[in-house]
Amino acid sequence: MARVTQVTERSLPLLPAKARPSVLATCFLRGAIAAGLGLGALAVLVMVLWISSPYPDSGPGGALRTAASLWLLAHGAQLVRPETLTGAPAPVGLVPLLLVALPGWLAHRAARDVLMPDEDEDCEDEPAGPLPSGWAVFGAVTCGYLVIAAATVLYAAAGPLPAEPLGAALRLPLTVALATAAGVWTAHGRPLGPLPERVPARVRDALLDVRTSAAARAAGAAVAVLLGGGALLAGAGLAWHIGIAEDAFLRLAEDWSGRLAVLLLALALVPNAAVWGAAYGLGPGFAVGTGAVAGPLGVTGTPALPHFPLLAAVPAGEHGSWWNWAAAGVPIAAGLVLARFTARAAVAEGWGRRETARAALLGAVLCGCALAGLAAVAGGPLGTGTLAALGPVWWRTGGAALLWAAVVGVPTAVGLRAWRLRAAAPRRPLRARAAGLFSWRPRRGRAAVAAGSGPAPVPVGAGGPADEEAYDFLPVGGGGLWHEDGAREARWAALKEASGGLMADIPAAGAEFVPRRPAPDPAPQTLEGSPAPVPQSGPAPASVPEGRPAPEPGAHPDAVRDPEPHAGPGPGSASESGPHRDAGPDSAPYKGPASESGPHREAEPGAEPHPGSAPRSEPRPDAGPE
């Protein structure tokens, strides 16, 4: 009893109710720490650049407020530059996407570690309590993170780049909530269900369907190809205009600390350049100022771009050349990748053509939605007037991605599925496939169809089974033509040729069918080389078919004369249908009609009358025919 009590106490380490607020406080603290780590990392970087700068514009307070503004910009908040040449505030909304990775990863890690604690963090003396629910962790971590974010907004308001209050109130909580929800989902093993009951049944079935998951994977692969191709196009453009990029890099900063800052900003904008390149390859291009668009067909309008090294990759010229049009290979490659992933899932799941086309079309829709979202966050204003529009237009980019993926991916997925199924199926020999192709053609020199019996039936192709297409040429409504003698003989001749001579000839019309008998064992050879007499193994046939003459004696090659004929007539008799003959010393015994499987010998004089009697004795070697 004591042992059972001890096991129960160890196996149920329940956390008391009063300790539940401490768990939520821990989650709240983790969210605040995650926000502080991101803010501190940017503050250290900005302070290093400020200290290394020979001519700083402001004191350490200004540098810290600049770091706070950059941290808010990393969450999608739009900044405002109040000091301009015109005196009007200028917005700064172009968010470096690589900078977003730092706060997003920290918020994700904070929510995940609460539900997946490390073994080293648990104390050996104090038992670990039950894990809190996902919703509680989500709310506590998000609240702790947003408290630090609100304080940062207030602190950066007195700096050179304050955040717009309305934009910060909308975008910053959305970014934190998405990252925290991803952390909770990861801690639970990234499940795909079950969904809440308030979600409609049709929506739940559609989201949890195999086709949906396959389409999502195909769309993800297509988006990755588009982004990779866009980065390749941006790198090629930058290499083509390397002189312009070098001149802009040297003019922006004269000391190494300023050049390092420009280099770090350019690296943070590399994902943006990949999205811009993908939009360029898709066709709509991207805006390079108000009323100016750069696309593969050329640049329309008057571009208004600041002097920045990464922007040197933007093509110049009113008309695009052949290498500009070659950018269309990026969306084609993305469509082919989407088709490949869809076809592989279709073969694995056993889908038909319609299901494969639907999955590919769903993948194209998801690909278009993903590109539209990336295009929306990759651009933004850098000022007023001509700099108010920079980057791709989200609805044009998403629509072009959907169109390219649907046009290239859907038919290619259906064709690739058919090719994979054909390659996996066993292949027939070449002779059989050729015979199946030409089986509808009537062969000359074969058995002709009887006059007036209608069109000749289609023979079966040699070397393979009958094709279903051959029966499409049979006459409709003439049921008697199939059973006429001419058609039957033609079919039998075609089947005999297809079997390679293994089938016998068709029996004549009106003849009685005689079944085959098994062939007798080969007769033993005598010393002189002649076959020995075979013992009677069964009764003679009862009768000879009517209309068929009895064979003459000696007609069959296996019929031989008895080496020792008896002198007088014996009790044996010929077959019932043949004439009776007297056996004499100079006459050979009568041989009955030969069956299909071999000759049949009649009973000889002196032999036992019953066929089941003992076999006859072997002839003497010195005996010969008289």
KEMI-678110 format. One record per residue (C-alpha): residue in one letter; z, x, y. Coordinates in steps of 0.2 Angstrom, whole numbers, padded with zeros to 4 digits, always signed. Each point is the difference from the previous one (the first is absolute). Example, Ala and Ser with C-alpha at 12.3 -4.5 7.8 and 13.67 -1.06 7.14 Angstrom:
# KEMI-678110
A+0039+0062-0022/S-0003+0006+0017/
This chain:
# KEMI-678110
M+0000+0000+0000/A+0004+0014+0012/R-0017+0008-0004/V-0009-0016+0004/T+0009-0001+0016/Q-0004+0018+0005/V-0019-0002-0004/T+0000-0017+0010/E+0008+0009+0015/R-0012+0014+0000/S-0016-0011-0003/L+0004-0012+0015/P+0003+0011+0015/L-0001-0015+0012/L+0001+0003+0019/P+0013-0011+0008/A-0005-0013+0013/K+0008+0009+0014/A-0011+0016-0003/R-0016-0010+0003/P+0000+0003+0019/S+0002+0019-0003/V-0017-0001-0010/L-0009-0008+0014/A+0008+0012+0012/T-0007+0014-0010/C-0017-0007+0000/F+0001-0003+0019/L+0006+0018+0002/R-0015+0007-0011/G-0012-0009+0011/A+0007+0007+0016/I+0000+0018-0008/A-0018-0002-0004/A-0005-0005+0018/G+0011+0015+0006/L-0009+0012-0011/G-0017-0005+0006/L+0005+0001+0018/G+0009+0016-0002/A-0015+0009-0009/L-0011-0005+0015/A+0013+0005+0012/V+0002+0018-0008/L-0019+0002+0001/V-0002-0005+0018/M+0015+0010+0005/V-0008+0016-0008/L-0016-0003+0009/W+0010-0003+0016/I+0010+0016-0002/S-0016+0010-0004/S-0009-0006+0015/P-0001+0012+0015/Y-0001-0014+0013/P+0009-0016-0006/D-0003-0015+0011/S+0017-0007-0003/G+0018+0004-0006/P+0007-0003-0018/G+0003-0018+0004/G-0018-0003+0003/A-0005+0009-0016/L+0012-0011-0010/R-0006-0016+0008/T-0018+0006-0004/A+0005+0002-0018/A+0008-0017+0000/S-0017-0007+0006/L-0010+0008-0013/W+0012-0007-0013/L-0003-0017+0006/L-0019+0003+0001/A+0001+0005-0019/H+0006-0018-0003/G-0014-0008+0008/A+0008-0003+0017/Q-0012+0001+0015/L+0006+0013+0013/V-0003-0001+0019/R-0005+0014+0011/P+0006-0005+0018/E-0005+0016+0009/T-0019+0000+0002/L-0012+0005+0013/T-0004-0018+0005/G+0018-0005+0000/A-0003-0014-0013/P+0010+0002-0017/A-0012+0005-0014/P+0004-0005-0018/V+0000+0012-0014/G-0003-0010-0016/L-0009+0013-0011/V+0012+0002-0014/P-0001+0016-0011/L+0000-0006-0018/L+0007+0016-0007/L+0015-0002+0011/V+0003-0017-0007/A+0003+0007-0017/L+0017+0009+0005/P+0010-0016+0005/G-0008-0011-0013/W+0005+0012-0014/L+0018+0002+0007/A+0002-0019+0000/H-0008-0002-0017/R+0012+0014-0007/A+0015-0008+0008/A-0003-0017-0009/R-0005+0007-0016/D+0015+0012-0002/V+0013-0014+0002/L-0007-0009-0015/M-0004+0016-0010/P+0015+0011+0003/D+0000+0018-0006/E+0012+0005-0014/D+0008+0013+0011/E+0005-0012+0013/D+0011-0010-0012/C+0018+0005-0001/E+0007+0004-0017/D+0017-0008+0004/E-0006-0016+0008/P-0012-0011-0010/A-0016-0005+0008/G-0001-0019+0005/P-0014-0011-0003/L-0016+0002+0011/P-0002-0011+0015/S-0015-0012+0000/G-0017+0005+0007/W+0001-0012+0015/A+0017+0006+0005/V-0006+0018-0001/F-0016-0004+0010/G+0010-0009+0014/A+0014+0013+0001/V-0012+0015+0001/T-0012-0008+0012/C+0014-0005+0012/G+0007+0017+0000/Y-0017+0008+0004/L-0003-0013+0014/V+0016+0004+0008/I-0005+0018+0003/A-0017-0005+0005/A+0006-0012+0013/A+0011+0014+0007/T-0015+0011+0000/V-0010-0012+0010/L+0013-0001+0013/Y+0002+0019+0001/A-0019+0003+0002/A-0002-0013+0014/A+0006+0013+0012/G-0012+0013-0006/P-0018+0005+0004/L-0007-0011-0014/P+0010-0016-0002/A-0004-0013-0013/E-0007-0017+0004/P+0014-0012-0004/L-0010-0014-0007/G-0011+0012-0011/A+0016+0009-0006/A+0008-0017-0004/L-0014-0005-0011/R-0007+0015-0009/L+0015+0011-0003/P+0010-0013-0010/L-0016-0004-0010/T-0003+0018-0005/V+0018+0002-0005/A+0000-0016-0010/L-0015+0005-0010/A+0007+0018-0004/T+0017-0007-0005/A-0008-0014-0011/A-0011+0013-0008/G+0016+0010-0005/V+0008-0015-0007/W-0015-0004-0010/T-0001+0018-0007/A+0018-0001-0005/H-0003-0015-0011/G-0015+0009-0009/R-0014-0007+0011/P+0000-0017-0009/L-0015-0012+0002/G+0011-0016-0003/P+0008-0012-0002/L-0004-0007+0017/P+0011-0013+0009/E-0001-0018-0005/R-0005-0005+0017/V-0016+0009-0002/P-0014-0012-0006/A-0004+0001-0019/R-0018+0004+0004/V+0004+0014+0011/R+0012+0007-0013/D-0013-0001-0013/A-0013+0008+0011/L+0012+0014+0005/L+0006+0004-0017/D-0018-0001-0008/V-0007+0015-0009/R-0016-0001+0010/T+0011+0001+0016/S+0008+0016-0005/A-0016+0007-0006/A-0009-0004+0017/A+0015+0007+0010/R-0002+0017-0010/A-0019+0000+0003/A+0002-0004+0018/G+0013+0014+0002/A-0012+0012-0008/A-0014-0006+0012/V+0011+0002+0015/A+0005+0018-0005/V-0019+0004-0001/L-0003-0007+0017/L+0014+0010+0008/G-0005+0016-0009/G-0018-0003+0005/G+0006-0003+0018/A+0010+0016+0000/L-0015+0009-0006/L-0011-0007+0013/A+0013+0004+0014/G+0001+0018-0007/A-0019+0002+0000/G-0001-0006+0018/L+0014+0011+0005/A-0009+0015-0008/W-0016-0005+0008/H+0008+0000+0017/I+0012+0015-0002/G-0004+0007+0016/I+0004-0015+0010/A+0017-0002-0010/E+0004+0018+0003/D-0003-0002+0019/A+0011-0015+0001/F+0014+0008-0010/L+0001+0015+0012/R-0001-0010+0016/L+0014-0012-0005/A+0013+0014-0001/E+0001+0018+0004/D+0016+0006-0009/W+0003+0000-0018/S+0014-0014+0001/G-0012-0012+0008/R-0014+0004-0012/L+0012-0003-0014/A+0004-0017+0007/V-0018-0004+0001/L-0003+0006-0018/L+0014-0011-0007/L-0006-0015+0010/A-0017+0002-0008/L+0007+0002-0017/A+0010-0017+0003/L-0017-0008+0004/V-0010+0005-0015/P+0003-0016-0009/N-0006-0009+0015/A-0016+0010+0000/A-0002-0004-0019/V+0000-0019+0005/W-0012+0003+0014/G-0012+0009-0011/A+0001-0014-0013/A-0004-0013+0013/Y-0014+0012+0006/G-0007+0001-0018/L+0001-0019-0002/G-0011-0003+0014/P+0010-0008+0015/G+0006+0016+0006/F+0015+0002+0012/A+0002-0003+0019/V+0000+0016+0011/G+0005-0009+0015/T-0003-0017+0008/G-0018-0006-0004/A-0004+0016-0010/V-0002+0001-0019/A-0004+0015-0011/G-0009-0005-0016/P-0012+0007-0013/L-0015-0007+0010/G+0006+0009+0016/V+0012-0001+0015/T-0002-0015+0011/G+0008-0001+0017/T+0008+0014+0009/P+0014+0008-0010/A+0017+0004+0009/L+0009+0012-0010/P+0014+0012+0005/H-0001+0018-0004/F+0008+0002-0017/P-0006+0011-0014/L+0000-0014-0013/L-0011-0011+0011/A-0014+0013+0000/A-0005-0007-0017/V-0007-0015+0008/P-0019+0001-0001/A-0010+0000+0016/G-0018-0007+0003/E-0007-0017+0002/H-0010+0000-0016/G+0007+0006-0017/S-0009+0012-0011/W-0002+0001-0019/W+0017+0008-0002/N+0008-0014+0010/W-0008-0013-0012/A+0006+0010-0015/A+0018-0006+0004/A-0005-0016-0009/G+0003+0009-0017/V+0019-0002+0003/P+0000-0019-0001/I-0012+0001-0015/A+0011+0012-0009/A+0015-0012+0003/G-0010-0014-0007/L-0004+0009-0015/V+0018+0005-0003/L+0006-0018+0002/A-0014-0005-0013/R+0006+0014-0012/F+0018-0006+0000/T-0004-0018-0001/A-0012+0003-0015/R+0013+0010-0009/A+0013-0014+0002/A-0013-0012-0006/V-0004+0009-0016/A+0018+0002-0004/E+0004-0018+0003/G-0015-0007-0007/W-0007-0009+0016/G-0016-0008+0001/R-0013+0002+0014/R+0007-0013+0011/E+0018+0006-0001/T-0006+0018+0003/A-0009-0006+0016/R+0015-0009+0006/A+0011+0015-0002/A-0012+0011+0009/L-0002-0013+0014/L+0019-0001+0001/G+0001+0019+0001/A-0013+0000+0014/V+0011-0012+0010/L+0016+0010-0002/C-0010+0016+0005/G-0006-0009+0016/C+0018-0006+0004/A+0007+0018-0003/L-0013+0008+0012/A+0002-0014+0013/G+0019+0004+0000/L-0003+0019+0001/A-0012-0002+0014/A+0012-0011+0010/V+0014+0014-0001/A-0012+0015+0002/G-0006-0004+0017/G+0008-0004+0017/P-0001+0002+0019/L+0004+0017+0008/G-0001-0007+0018/T-0008-0013+0011/G-0019-0003+0004/T-0012+0009-0012/L+0015+0007-0011/A+0007-0017-0004/A-0010-0001-0016/L-0001+0014-0012/G-0003-0001-0019/P-0008-0012-0012/V+0000-0019+0002/W+0010-0007-0014/W-0010-0016-0004/R-0016+0009+0000/T+0006+0014-0011/G+0008-0012-0012/G-0016-0011-0001/A-0011+0015-0003/A+0011+0007-0014/L+0000-0017-0008/L-0019-0001+0001/W-0003+0017-0007/A+0012-0002-0014/A-0007-0017-0005/V-0018+0005+0001/V+0002+0016-0010/G+0015-0003-0010/V-0003-0017-0008/P-0017+0002-0008/T+0004+0018-0005/A+0016-0006-0008/V-0009-0013-0010/G-0014+0012-0005/L+0013+0014-0005/R+0010-0012-0011/A-0016-0005-0009/W-0005+0019-0002/R+0018+0004-0007/L-0001-0014-0012/R-0017+0005-0006/A+0005+0018-0002/A+0016-0005-0010/A-0010-0012-0012/P-0008+0008-0016/R-0018+0003+0003/R-0013-0006-0012/P-0014+0012-0007/L-0015+0002+0010/R-0011-0008-0013/A+0011-0016+0000/R+0000-0001+0019/A-0019+0002+0001/A-0002-0013-0013/G+0011-0012+0009/L-0010+0003+0016/F-0017-0004-0008/S+0006-0013-0013/W-0008-0014+0009/R-0017+0007-0003/P-0009-0007-0016/R-0006+0014-0012/R-0017+0000-0006/G-0005+0003-0018/R+0015-0010-0006/A+0001-0016-0009/A-0010-0013+0010/V+0007-0016+0004/A-0008-0015-0009/A-0013-0009+0009/G+0006-0014+0011/S+0018+0005-0002/G+0003+0004+0018/P+0003+0017+0009/A+0006+0014-0011/P+0019+0004+0000/V+0006+0016+0007/P+0004+0013-0013/V+0016+0009+0000/G+0000+0018+0007/A+0000+0013-0013/G+0016+0011-0002/G+0012-0012+0009/P+0007-0018+0000/A-0009-0015+0006/D+0000-0002+0019/E+0006-0016+0007/E-0015+0001+0012/A-0012-0002-0014/Y+0006-0018-0003/D-0005-0005+0017/F-0018-0001-0005/L+0002-0012-0013/P-0010-0017+0002/V+0011-0014+0007/G-0001-0016-0009/G-0010+0006-0015/G+0014+0002-0012/G-0012-0001-0015/L-0009+0016+0005/W+0014+0011-0004/H+0000-0006-0018/E-0018+0001-0004/D-0007+0012-0013/G-0009+0011+0012/A+0014+0003+0011/R+0012+0003-0014/E-0012+0013-0007/A-0001+0009+0017/R+0019+0000+0002/W+0002+0007-0018/A-0013+0014+0003/A+0009+0005+0017/L+0017+0001-0009/K-0007+0010-0014/E-0008+0012+0012/A+0016+0001+0010/S+0011+0004-0016/G-0011+0015-0004/G-0007-0007-0017/L+0017-0005-0007/M-0005-0019-0001/A-0011-0007-0013/D-0016-0011+0004/I+0002-0018+0004/P-0002-0011-0016/A-0015-0011-0001/A+0002-0018+0006/G+0005-0011-0014/A+0006+0014-0012/E+0016-0002-0008/F+0013+0013+0005/V+0005+0012-0014/P+0016+0010+0004/R+0000+0018-0003/R+0009+0007-0015/P+0009+0017+0001/A-0010+0014-0007/P+0005+0007-0017/D+0007+0017-0003/P-0013+0013-0003/A-0004+0002-0018/P+0006+0015-0009/Q-0014+0013-0005/T-0004+0005-0018/L-0003+0017-0006/E-0019-0003+0002/G+0002-0006+0018/S-0004-0018-0004/P+0013-0013+0006/A+0012-0006-0013/P+0001-0019-0003/V+0012-0009+0011/P+0012-0012-0008/Q-0002-0018+0004/S+0012-0004+0014/G-0003-0018+0003/P-0010-0015-0005/A-0018-0001+0004/P-0006-0011+0015/A+0000-0018-0005/S-0018-0004+0006/V-0014+0008+0009/P-0003-0009+0017/E-0014-0012+0000/G-0017+0006+0005/R+0005+0018-0003/P-0009+0008-0016/A+0010+0009-0013/P-0003+0019+0001/E-0011+0008-0014/P+0008+0012-0012/G+0000+0017+0007/A-0002-0005+0018/H+0016+0007+0006/P+0001+0019+0001/D+0018+0001-0008/A-0006-0010-0015/V-0001+0012-0015/R-0003-0003-0018/D+0015+0000-0012/P+0001+0017-0009/E+0005-0009-0017/P-0007-0018-0001/H+0007-0010-0014/A-0012-0006-0014/G+0005-0018-0001/P+0004-0013+0013/G+0017-0001+0006/P+0011-0013+0007/G-0004+0005+0018/S-0012-0011+0009/A-0010+0002+0017/S+0005-0009+0016/E+0000-0019+0000/S-0015-0001+0011/G-0011+0012-0009/P-0009-0002-0017/H+0009+0005-0016/R-0008+0015-0008/D+0003+0008-0017/A+0006+0017+0000/G-0011+0011-0012/P-0001+0019-0003/D-0015+0002+0011/S+0005-0011+0014/A+0011+0003+0015/P+0014-0011+0004/Y-0003-0013+0014/K+0006+0004+0017/G+0006-0014+0011/P-0004-0002+0018/A+0007+0013+0012/S+0013-0005+0013/E+0000+0007+0017/S+0013+0013-0004/G-0008+0007-0015/P-0008-0004-0017/H+0008-0011-0013/R-0002+0004-0018/E-0001-0013-0014/A+0010+0000-0015/E-0008+0011-0014/P-0001-0004-0018/G+0015+0005-0010/A+0011+0000+0015/E+0016-0011+0002/P-0004-0018+0006/H+0014+0000+0013/P-0002+0010+0015/G+0018+0005+0000/S-0001+0009-0017/A+0002+0019-0002/P-0014+0011+0007/R-0014+0006-0011/S+0001+0017-0008/E-0008+0015+0007/P-0017+0004-0007/R-0002+0016-0010/P-0007+0015+0009/D-0014+0002-0013/A-0005-0018+0000/G-0016-0004+0010/P-0011-0015+0004/E-0011-0005-0015/
